[in-house]
Structures are given as structure tokens and as C-alpha cells.
Amino acid sequence: MRVTDREIRLLKPTELREANALFRGTLHGPPPSDEDWERVQHAYQPERSWGAFADGSVIGLARSVDSALTVPGDAQVELAAVTAVGVRSDRTRRGVLTELMRAQLTEFAERGVPVAALHASEAVIYGRFGYGVATLERSIRLDRRRATVHNGAAGGDEIELHALDDAVRLLPEIYAPFAAGRAGMVARPSYLWPGWEGHYRRSNGAMRLAVHRGRDGVDGYAAYRVHNPWPEEGDCVLYVEDMNVANPDAFAGLWRYLLSVDLVDRIDAFGRPVDEPVAALLTDQRACETRGVYDDVWVRLVDVPAALSARTYRGSGSVVIDVRDTILTSNSGSYRLSADGCARTDEPAALSMTVDTLAMLYLGGWQASALVTAGRIEATDAESVAIADRLFAADVAPWCGTPF
């Protein structure tokens, strides 16, 4: 695909390292060393990296990895996990990103991928390409000197501790059952693990994987690192950066263990579900402080009818929604939604929205009524809004928990 003086095409294997160096440069980082590239090259799935070229050089990149997204109803839908999107700083604001994103989305549609998702480094970029904030995440801080698990919490803890090399080997299999834990979670194919490993190899502090083993086997884990500035001044901080649990025993057991780690002054946990009851687990709930709530995963419905049909809906009644998509125009039209599913229709729509707004509703992270108030949905009547609130609702707050 050739546009003006640029060429937009899939990268060849021999061009991947140059593209990786370009992307690192967009984040103000150095190019990969030989040692880095030996690991990082395994993150590149063949035929999934789009490049923009000018004067024989890579000037932009957008790649993806095949995964699966859990949707309300516990089904998993095929997902393109978009990552490493960037344009060289001397070529920004010239339409390069638009061409890359259009080419990538078109290819997703041609392959029949119903949903794409990404984590956004800047919040103002991706809405114009049809991505909407579908899940939120919360960062918390615990004063380890004050925080203790209350006596009524579940017990029977058995913790196994592993260092990084063992964690890299063990965690892909441990994580797999958790991928369907709640709407918004994703499968982690082999292409996502090099980035996980690289984070811990680059970060300050020794990494540890705490695995909780219950009566039926492994039912939770927490990957963390501890940064101790001693003998300099400053708190010794334990950073929890990847954690999943299957039941109350694992939840209480892992937090009880984390709070017992010696010499730690505070615990910072990043990217946690907004409804995770950590404070309620403590005798002193004020020892747990919310530091911020942020956008988590951005979703793009590539095939609107297929994506809407993949999830379940709650409550009685039905509503007709009108969807506008200026990029993948075949998505534009009206759809009737009910507990029976989704179907195209020629009936008049009660709710009208753009495809990025529909993505915000898709996993149950937002209420239609809230988006009406925010001016993102046009509604003809209040009853239809209330029906949409019920239909799109999820049992628990959607959450991704996987960086990519």
C-alpha cells in the first residue's frame, strides 16, 4: 500500500530490529543491545508488524499479537492485541500514524478478527481510530507498618517463592487458567512473555514470584520486586505488578504473605481492579490508600455484529442502537440487543453512538446512562437508556491486568 511518498506494508523479518529501535526511540530509550534483541525478537509474531517507510528507512510501526479477550458471559473472543505503535519524532503529525492504523484495522477485518485492544501511552490518540476506554485500573499504596490482615480472613496459606529465571519458566502455565477470570482479561501467548521478562530484567529490585497453593493446586500468584535504597535515605518499597487469585483463600493468603516481607516500609500495587477489596481485608482500612484510577485497556470493535454477538446480555427488554464507524464503514448501522443476542435491523434506533463509545459499553465498564450524561450517546427516551444499562451490565468490574 503506497500513499504519497510513504510505503505502508508488513515488515520483513530482517527489518524487525530496526523497527524495534525506532519504537524504543519514540519512548526516548536506546536501541536494543545484542543481548536485548536475543530476547525481544521472540515478541514479534510473524506477519503482524506494520511499518511505514520513507527514503528506505522505517519511520513508523504498529504491531499486534494474536490473543483472546474474555467478554461478559465468560466467552473468549479472538483478539488482536495491539502494541508498539509509534512514529519517528521528525515524521509526526504528517498522517503516518493514521495510515498505519487504517492499514492494520483493515487487515484485522480481512482476517475476520472481531476485536482489537491496546494500552495507550497518550489518551488523546486512539479515539479517532475507534478505540474506547473499556476498563479501568487502580493503583494503591499500603503502609506495611500499619497494615495487617484481619482475623476473620481466610487462612490455610501455603506460599512457594521463585526467582526470576524460574518465574519465566513457570508463570505462562500458571497464568493460563486466570485468563478467563473476568471480562477484559486476555490470554497471554508466547509473544507477550518476553516483554514481561524484560521489564523485570531492567527494573530496580530483586523480582520474586509468590505462588499460593490451595487444596486443589495453584490458585493464585503475585509477581513483585523490592527496591531497597539502603544505605541511602528513602523507603524500602515492595512493588506488586502482576497478581491474580481464584478464591478468597488465595487473596488473603497472598496479601498476608506480602505484608509479612521483612524490611519493607510500604507496598505499591499497580494496575489493580477497581473493585478489589484490599482495604476491607485489613484491620486498619486507612492503611490502604488509592493513589489513582486510570484507563486500562482500550477496545476497538473491528466486526461490530460478531463482537456484540459474542457476549451475553442481562435483564429483560430490548433496545435498538445505531453505530457510526467512519473507518470500517460496514459496521455502521442499527442493531437490536436483548438477552437473546444481537441482530442487525432496519428499525429506528433509540440510542445513537460512535463505534468508540460502543467499545466503552462493550465489557460493562461504563453505563449507557453515564455516557448519555457525558454527551457520548444520543437517546430518544429514558426507558431505552435504562434497558441498555441492564443489558450491558457485568457481574464484576471488567479489568485486563496484562500489559502489552
C-alpha positions as CSV (number, residue, x, y, z in Angstrom):
1,M,0.0,0.0,0.0
2,R,1.6,3.3,-1.1
3,V,0.5,6.7,0.0
4,T,2.2,9.9,-1.2
5,D,6.0,9.5,-0.5
6,R,5.5,6.7,2.0
7,E,5.0,3.0,1.8
8,I,2.9,1.2,4.4
9,R,3.4,-2.6,4.5
10,L,4.1,-5.6,6.7
11,L,7.7,-5.7,7.9
12,K,10.1,-8.3,6.7
13,P,12.0,-10.4,9.4
14,T,15.2,-8.5,8.6
15,E,13.5,-5.2,9.3
16,L,12.3,-6.0,12.8
17,R,15.3,-4.9,14.8
18,E,15.4,-1.5,13.0
19,A,11.7,-1.2,13.8
20,N,12.3,-2.1,17.5
21,A,15.0,0.6,17.7
22,L,12.6,3.1,16.2
23,F,9.9,2.3,18.7
24,R,12.3,2.5,21.7
25,G,13.4,5.9,20.3
26,T,9.8,7.1,20.4
27,L,9.8,6.3,24.2
28,H,13.2,8.1,24.5
29,G,15.1,4.8,25.0
30,P,18.3,3.4,23.4
31,P,18.2,0.8,20.6
32,P,18.4,-2.8,21.7
33,S,21.7,-4.3,22.6
34,D,22.6,-7.7,21.1
35,E,21.6,-9.3,24.4
36,D,18.3,-7.4,24.5
37,W,17.5,-8.4,20.9
38,E,18.1,-12.1,21.5
39,R,15.1,-11.9,23.9
40,V,13.0,-9.2,22.3
41,Q,12.9,-10.7,18.8
42,H,10.7,-13.5,20.2
43,A,7.9,-10.9,20.9
44,Y,7.4,-10.4,17.2
45,Q,4.7,-12.7,15.8
46,P,5.3,-13.2,12.1
47,E,3.1,-11.2,9.7
48,R,1.8,-8.9,12.5
49,S,4.0,-5.9,12.3
50,W,3.1,-2.9,10.0
51,G,5.8,-0.4,9.1
52,A,5.8,3.0,7.4
53,F,8.8,3.6,5.2
54,A,10.3,6.7,3.6
55,D,13.7,7.1,1.9
56,G,14.4,3.5,2.6
57,S,14.0,3.7,6.4
58,V,11.4,2.7,8.9
59,I,9.6,5.8,10.2
60,G,6.6,4.2,11.9
61,L,5.5,1.0,13.4
62,A,2.3,-0.7,14.6
63,R,2.3,-4.4,15.5
64,S,0.0,-6.9,17.1
65,V,-0.2,-10.3,18.7
66,D,-3.0,-12.9,18.3
67,S,-4.7,-13.4,21.7
68,A,-8.2,-13.9,23.1
69,L,-10.4,-11.5,25.1
70,T,-12.8,-12.6,27.9
71,V,-16.2,-10.9,27.4
72,P,-19.3,-10.8,29.7
73,G,-20.7,-14.3,29.9
74,D,-17.2,-15.8,30.2
75,A,-16.8,-16.5,26.5
76,Q,-13.5,-15.7,24.8
77,V,-13.4,-13.9,21.5
78,E,-10.4,-13.7,19.1
79,L,-8.4,-10.6,19.8
80,A,-5.6,-8.6,18.1
81,A,-3.5,-7.2,21.0
82,V,-2.0,-4.0,19.5
83,T,1.3,-2.9,20.8
84,A,4.4,-0.9,19.9
85,V,2.7,1.9,18.0
86,G,5.0,4.8,17.2
87,V,6.3,7.3,14.7
88,R,9.7,8.8,14.4
89,S,9.8,12.2,16.0
90,D,10.8,14.0,12.8
91,R,7.8,12.5,10.9
92,T,5.0,13.0,13.4
93,R,1.8,15.0,12.6
94,R,2.0,14.1,8.9
95,G,-0.6,11.4,8.8
96,V,1.8,8.5,9.2
97,L,0.0,7.1,12.3
98,T,-3.4,7.4,10.5
99,E,-2.1,5.4,7.6
100,L,-0.6,2.7,9.8
101,M,-3.8,2.3,11.9
102,R,-6.1,2.2,8.9
103,A,-3.9,-0.5,7.3
104,Q,-3.8,-2.5,10.5
105,L,-7.5,-2.3,11.1
106,T,-8.3,-3.2,7.5
107,E,-6.1,-6.2,7.8
108,F,-7.8,-7.3,11.0
109,A,-11.2,-7.1,9.3
110,E,-10.0,-9.1,6.3
111,R,-8.7,-11.8,8.7
112,G,-12.0,-11.9,10.5
113,V,-10.7,-10.7,13.9
114,P,-13.7,-9.2,15.7
115,V,-11.9,-7.2,18.4
116,A,-8.7,-5.3,18.8
117,A,-7.3,-3.8,22.0
118,L,-4.4,-1.7,23.2
119,H,-2.9,0.2,26.2
120,A,-2.5,3.9,25.3
121,S,0.6,5.9,26.2
122,E,-1.3,9.0,25.4
123,A,-5.1,9.3,25.9
124,V,-6.0,11.6,23.0
125,I,-4.7,9.5,20.2
126,Y,-6.8,6.4,19.7
127,G,-10.4,7.5,19.9
128,R,-10.4,8.8,16.4
129,F,-9.5,5.3,15.2
130,G,-12.5,3.8,17.0
131,Y,-10.8,2.7,20.3
132,G,-12.7,3.4,23.5
133,V,-11.7,3.0,27.2
134,A,-13.3,-0.3,28.1
135,T,-11.7,-1.0,31.5
136,L,-10.2,1.0,34.4
137,E,-7.5,0.1,36.8
138,R,-6.5,1.4,40.2
139,S,-3.1,1.9,41.9
140,I,-3.0,1.5,45.7
141,R,-0.4,2.1,48.4
142,L,-0.2,0.2,51.7
143,D,1.6,1.3,54.8
144,R,3.2,-2.0,55.6
145,R,3.9,-1.0,59.2
146,R,0.2,-0.4,59.9
147,A,-1.5,-2.9,57.6
148,T,-2.4,-6.3,58.9
149,V,-5.0,-8.8,57.6
150,H,-8.0,-9.1,59.9
151,N,-8.5,-12.3,61.9
152,G,-11.6,-13.4,60.1
153,A,-9.9,-13.6,56.7
154,A,-9.4,-16.9,55.1
155,G,-6.4,-19.0,56.1
156,G,-4.5,-22.2,55.3
157,D,-1.8,-20.5,53.4
158,E,1.0,-22.3,51.5
159,I,3.3,-20.0,49.6
160,E,6.0,-21.1,47.2
161,L,8.7,-18.5,46.3
162,H,10.6,-18.4,43.0
163,A,13.2,-16.1,41.5
164,L,13.0,-14.6,38.0
165,D,14.5,-17.4,35.9
166,D,12.1,-19.9,37.4
167,A,9.2,-17.4,37.1
168,V,9.8,-17.0,33.4
169,R,9.5,-20.8,33.0
170,L,6.6,-21.4,35.4
171,L,4.3,-18.4,35.0
172,P,2.9,-18.9,31.5
173,E,1.3,-22.2,32.6
174,I,0.2,-20.8,36.0
175,Y,-1.4,-17.7,34.4
176,A,-3.4,-19.6,31.7
177,P,-6.4,-20.5,33.8
178,F,-6.8,-17.0,35.0
179,A,-7.2,-15.5,31.5
180,A,-11.0,-16.1,31.7
181,G,-11.3,-14.8,35.3
182,R,-13.3,-11.7,34.4
183,A,-14.4,-9.6,31.4
184,G,-11.4,-7.7,30.0
185,M,-8.8,-10.3,30.8
186,V,-6.7,-11.6,27.9
187,A,-4.8,-14.8,27.0
188,R,-1.0,-14.4,27.1
189,P,0.5,-16.1,24.1
190,S,4.3,-16.7,24.0
191,Y,4.8,-13.4,22.2
192,L,3.7,-11.4,25.3
193,W,6.1,-13.0,27.8
194,P,9.4,-11.5,26.5
195,G,8.1,-8.1,27.4
196,W,7.1,-9.3,30.9
197,E,10.6,-10.7,31.4
198,G,12.3,-7.7,30.0
199,H,10.5,-5.4,32.5
200,Y,11.9,-7.3,35.4
201,R,15.4,-7.6,34.0
202,R,15.5,-3.8,33.5
203,S,13.8,-2.7,36.8
204,N,15.4,-1.9,40.1
205,G,15.0,-4.5,42.9
206,A,15.0,-8.3,43.0
207,M,12.0,-9.9,41.4
208,R,10.1,-12.7,43.2
209,L,7.1,-14.8,42.3
210,A,4.9,-15.9,45.2
211,V,2.6,-18.8,44.3
212,H,-0.3,-19.7,46.5
213,R,-1.2,-23.3,46.6
214,G,-4.7,-24.4,47.9
215,R,-6.3,-27.7,48.3
216,D,-6.8,-28.2,44.6
217,G,-3.4,-26.8,43.5
218,V,-2.2,-23.4,42.5
219,D,-5.0,-20.8,42.9
220,G,-3.1,-17.5,43.0
221,Y,0.2,-15.8,42.4
222,A,1.8,-12.4,42.9
223,A,4.9,-11.2,40.9
224,Y,6.7,-8.4,42.8
225,R,10.0,-6.7,43.3
226,V,11.6,-4.9,46.2
227,H,13.6,-1.8,45.9
228,N,15.7,-1.1,49.0
229,P,17.6,2.3,48.8
230,W,19.7,1.4,51.9
231,P,22.1,2.9,52.9
232,E,20.6,5.9,51.2
233,E,17.6,7.6,52.7
234,G,14.1,6.6,51.5
235,D,11.5,3.9,51.9
236,C,12.1,0.3,51.0
237,V,9.2,-0.4,48.6
238,L,7.7,-3.7,47.5
239,Y,6.0,-3.3,44.1
240,V,3.2,-5.6,43.2
241,E,2.9,-5.6,39.4
242,D,1.2,-8.8,38.4
243,M,-1.3,-10.6,40.6
244,N,-4.2,-13.0,40.1
245,V,-6.3,-15.0,42.6
246,A,-9.0,-17.6,42.1
247,N,-10.7,-17.5,45.6
248,P,-10.7,-15.8,49.0
249,D,-8.1,-18.1,50.4
250,A,-5.6,-17.1,47.7
251,F,-6.5,-13.4,48.0
252,A,-6.0,-13.3,51.8
253,G,-3.0,-15.7,51.8
254,L,-1.0,-13.7,49.2
255,W,-1.7,-10.4,50.9
256,R,-0.8,-11.8,54.3
257,Y,2.5,-13.0,52.8
258,L,3.3,-9.7,51.1
259,L,2.6,-7.8,54.3
260,S,5.0,-10.1,56.1
261,V,8.1,-9.4,54.0
262,D,10.7,-8.0,56.3
263,L,12.4,-4.6,55.9
264,V,9.6,-3.3,53.7
265,D,8.1,0.1,54.6
266,R,5.3,0.3,52.0
267,I,3.7,-1.7,49.3
268,D,2.7,-0.1,46.0
269,A,0.4,-2.2,43.8
270,F,-0.2,-1.1,40.2
271,G,-2.9,-1.8,37.8
272,R,-5.4,-3.5,40.1
273,P,-9.1,-4.0,39.6
274,V,-11.2,-1.0,40.8
275,D,-13.4,-3.3,42.9
276,E,-10.6,-5.3,44.5
277,P,-11.4,-5.2,48.3
278,V,-7.8,-4.9,49.6
279,A,-8.8,-2.2,52.2
280,A,-11.6,-4.4,53.6
281,L,-9.1,-7.2,54.1
282,L,-7.2,-5.0,56.7
283,T,-7.8,-4.3,60.4
284,D,-7.0,-0.7,59.6
285,Q,-8.6,0.1,56.3
286,R,-6.8,3.5,56.2
287,A,-3.6,1.7,55.8
288,C,-4.6,1.2,52.2
289,E,-4.7,4.3,50.1
290,T,-5.9,4.7,46.5
291,R,-3.3,6.6,44.6
292,G,-5.2,6.9,41.3
293,V,-7.7,5.4,38.9
294,Y,-6.6,5.2,35.3
295,D,-7.7,4.0,31.9
296,D,-6.7,0.3,31.4
297,V,-7.4,-1.4,28.1
298,W,-8.8,0.4,25.1
299,V,-11.1,-1.8,22.9
300,R,-11.9,-1.5,19.2
301,L,-14.8,-3.5,17.7
302,V,-13.5,-4.5,14.3
303,D,-16.6,-6.6,13.4
304,V,-19.4,-5.0,15.4
305,P,-22.1,-7.7,14.8
306,A,-19.6,-10.5,15.6
307,A,-18.3,-8.8,18.7
308,L,-21.8,-7.9,20.0
309,S,-22.9,-11.5,19.4
310,A,-20.0,-13.0,21.3
311,R,-21.1,-11.6,24.7
312,T,-24.2,-12.1,26.8
313,Y,-26.7,-9.5,27.9
314,R,-28.7,-9.2,31.1
315,G,-32.2,-8.4,32.1
316,S,-35.4,-8.1,30.1
317,G,-36.4,-5.9,27.2
318,S,-34.5,-4.9,24.1
319,V,-33.0,-1.8,22.6
320,V,-32.0,-0.7,19.1
321,I,-28.7,1.1,18.9
322,D,-27.3,3.0,15.9
323,V,-23.5,2.8,15.4
324,R,-21.3,5.1,13.3
325,D,-17.9,3.9,12.1
326,T,-16.0,6.1,9.7
327,I,-13.1,3.8,9.2
328,L,-14.6,0.3,8.9
329,T,-17.9,1.6,7.4
330,S,-19.5,-1.8,7.1
331,N,-20.0,-1.7,10.8
332,S,-22.3,1.4,10.5
333,G,-26.0,0.6,11.0
334,S,-28.6,-0.4,13.6
335,Y,-28.5,-3.4,15.9
336,R,-31.2,-4.8,18.2
337,L,-29.8,-6.1,21.5
338,S,-31.6,-8.3,24.0
339,A,-30.9,-11.3,26.3
340,D,-31.4,-13.3,23.1
341,G,-28.4,-11.7,21.5
342,C,-27.7,-9.2,18.7
343,A,-29.2,-8.8,15.2
344,R,-29.0,-6.1,12.5
345,T,-32.2,-4.3,12.0
346,D,-33.8,-1.5,10.0
347,E,-35.9,-0.4,12.9
348,P,-35.4,3.2,14.3
349,A,-32.7,3.4,16.9
350,A,-33.3,4.6,20.4
351,L,-29.6,5.1,21.1
352,S,-27.0,6.5,18.7
353,M,-23.3,6.4,19.2
354,T,-19.9,6.2,17.5
355,V,-18.0,2.9,17.5
356,D,-15.5,4.1,20.1
357,T,-18.4,4.8,22.5
358,L,-19.8,1.4,21.9
359,A,-16.4,-0.1,22.8
360,M,-16.7,1.7,26.2
361,L,-20.0,-0.1,26.8
362,Y,-18.9,-3.5,25.4
363,L,-17.3,-5.0,28.5
364,G,-19.7,-3.5,31.0
365,G,-17.2,-0.9,32.3
366,W,-19.5,2.1,31.7
367,Q,-23.2,2.6,31.9
368,A,-25.2,3.9,29.0
369,S,-26.8,6.4,31.2
370,A,-23.4,7.8,32.2
371,L,-22.4,8.2,28.6
372,V,-25.7,9.9,27.8
373,T,-24.9,12.4,30.5
374,A,-21.4,12.8,29.1
375,G,-22.8,13.6,25.7
376,R,-21.4,10.5,24.0
377,I,-24.8,8.8,23.4
378,E,-27.9,10.4,21.9
379,A,-31.0,8.9,23.4
380,T,-34.7,9.2,22.4
381,D,-36.2,8.2,25.7
382,A,-35.2,7.3,29.3
383,E,-36.6,3.8,29.2
384,S,-34.3,2.7,26.4
385,V,-31.3,4.1,28.4
386,A,-32.4,2.1,31.5
387,I,-32.7,-1.1,29.4
388,A,-29.3,-0.5,27.9
389,D,-27.8,-0.1,31.4
390,R,-29.2,-3.6,32.3
391,L,-28.3,-5.3,29.1
392,F,-24.6,-4.2,29.1
393,A,-24.0,-4.7,32.9
394,A,-21.3,-7.1,34.0
395,D,-21.1,-9.1,37.3
396,V,-17.8,-7.5,38.3
397,A,-15.8,-4.6,37.1
398,P,-14.0,-5.5,33.9
399,W,-10.2,-5.5,34.1
400,C,-7.4,-6.5,31.9
401,G,-4.3,-6.9,34.2
402,T,-2.0,-7.7,31.3
403,P,0.4,-5.1,29.8
404,F,1.2,-5.4,26.1
